[in-house]
Amino acid sequence: MKEIQESLRQIARAAMEAARAAGSDGDLTASAADIRQRLEEAARRAREQAAPSNLVEIILRASGAAIPDARSLARAAKWADKAAARLADAEALAAVMTAAEAVERYNLSPTAVRAAIRRGSIAARQSGKTWLITRREAEALWGGRLS
């Protein structure tokens, strides 16, 4: 997913540069076609990597937008940048799990998970009444206990 995120940021930069270069009366036909093709490719790769459907929708919305002028091209660039940011957010959320998920996934008692958090054996953060832990550390600590 990181490569899709970087690709979207590159598309956004290219679209903004093309919009600036074209100014108010420049011909955007070639630039628009290139940006549209690159966005469609990014959407295809996102779909293949099981990206969240709302992210794929944002990318496709950007690629399907009419790009008759520099302002529209800049708007497509903003959509691509927004999709890249959403992808980063989705990755960040996928990197954590709740303590309750760890209990279920690794066949642990809630007490064992709380004890690991208290000891500092695993990085954790409390959000409201819910403890969040990183999947990577949970896998390292309890991975051999998969249920």
C-alpha positions in Angstrom: 0.0 0.0 0.0 3.0 2.3 0.6 3.8 2.2 -3.1 0.2 3.2 -4.0 0.4 6.1 -1.5 3.6 7.3 -3.0 2.2 6.9 -6.5 -0.8 9.0 -5.6 1.4 11.7 -4.1 3.5 11.7 -7.3 0.3 12.0 -9.4 -0.9 14.9 -7.3 2.5 16.7 -7.8 2.5 16.0 -11.5 -1.1 17.3 -11.9 -0.3 20.4 -9.9 2.8 21.1 -12.0 0.9 20.6 -15.2 -1.9 22.9 -14.0 0.7 25.6 -13.1 2.5 25.2 -16.4 -0.7 25.4 -18.5 -1.8 28.6 -16.8 -5.3 29.8 -17.7 -5.1 29.2 -21.5 -2.8 26.2 -21.9 -3.7 23.0 -23.6 -4.2 20.3 -21.0 -5.2 17.4 -23.2 -2.0 15.4 -22.9 -1.5 16.2 -19.2 -5.1 15.3 -18.4 -4.9 12.0 -20.3 -1.7 11.1 -18.5 -3.1 12.0 -15.1 -6.3 10.1 -15.8 -4.4 7.0 -16.9 -2.1 7.1 -13.9 -5.1 7.5 -11.5 -6.9 4.5 -13.1 -3.7 2.4 -12.7 -3.5 3.4 -9.0 -7.1 2.5 -8.5 -6.5 -0.9 -10.1 -3.5 -1.6 -7.9 -5.4 -0.4 -4.8 -8.2 -2.8 -5.7 -5.7 -5.7 -6.1 -4.2 -5.0 -2.7 -7.6 -4.9 -1.1 -7.5 -1.2 -0.2 -10.6 0.2 1.5 -13.5 0.6 -1.0 -13.9 4.2 -0.2 -10.3 4.9 -1.1 -10.7 3.2 -4.5 -13.9 5.3 -5.0 -11.9 8.5 -4.3 -9.2 7.6 -6.8 -11.8 6.7 -9.4 -13.7 9.9 -8.8 -10.4 11.8 -9.5 -9.7 9.8 -12.6 -13.2 10.2 -13.9 -13.4 13.9 -13.4 -13.5 16.1 -16.5 -10.2 18.0 -16.8 -10.9 20.8 -19.2 -8.8 23.4 -17.5 -6.0 24.0 -15.0 -8.5 24.5 -12.2 -10.0 21.0 -12.8 -6.6 19.5 -13.1 -5.6 21.0 -9.7 -8.9 19.6 -8.3 -7.9 16.1 -9.6 -4.5 16.6 -7.9 -6.2 17.4 -4.6 -8.3 14.3 -4.9 -5.2 12.2 -5.5 -3.5 13.8 -2.5 -6.6 13.2 -0.4 -6.6 9.5 -1.4 -3.0 9.2 -0.4 -3.7 10.7 3.0 -6.7 8.3 3.5 -4.5 5.4 2.6 -1.9 6.5 5.2 -4.8 6.7 7.8 -6.0 3.2 6.8 -2.6 1.8 7.2 -2.2 3.4 10.6 -5.5 2.0 11.8 -4.6 -1.5 10.5 -1.4 -1.4 12.5 -3.2 -1.5 15.9 -5.6 -3.8 17.6 -7.6 -3.7 20.8 -6.6 -5.7 23.8 -9.8 -7.7 23.4 -8.8 -8.6 19.9 -5.4 -9.8 21.2 -7.2 -11.9 23.8 -9.3 -13.6 21.1 -6.6 -13.9 18.4 -3.8 -15.2 20.6 -6.0 -17.3 23.0 -5.0 -15.2 26.1 -6.8 -14.2 29.2 -7.7 -10.5 29.6 -5.5 -10.5 32.7 -2.4 -11.6 30.8 -2.9 -8.9 28.2 -3.4 -6.2 30.9 -0.3 -7.5 32.8 1.8 -7.2 29.6 0.6 -3.7 29.2 1.4 -2.8 32.9 4.9 -4.4 32.7 5.6 -2.4 29.5 6.2 -5.7 27.5 4.1 -4.2 24.8 3.5 -0.6 23.7 -0.1 0.4 24.5 -2.3 3.4 24.5 -5.7 3.9 26.1 -8.5 5.4 24.1 -11.5 5.9 26.4 -11.9 2.5 28.1 -10.2 0.6 25.3 -6.5 -0.3 25.2 -4.8 -0.3 21.8 -1.7 -2.2 21.0 0.4 -2.6 17.9 -0.2 -5.7 15.8 3.5 -6.1 15.2 4.4 -6.2 18.9 1.5 -8.5 19.7 2.6 -10.9 17.0 6.2 -10.8 18.3 5.1 -11.4 21.9 2.3 -13.8 21.4 2.5 -15.0 17.8 3.2 -18.6 18.7 -0.2 -18.8 20.6 -2.5 -18.2 17.6 -5.9 -19.7 18.3 
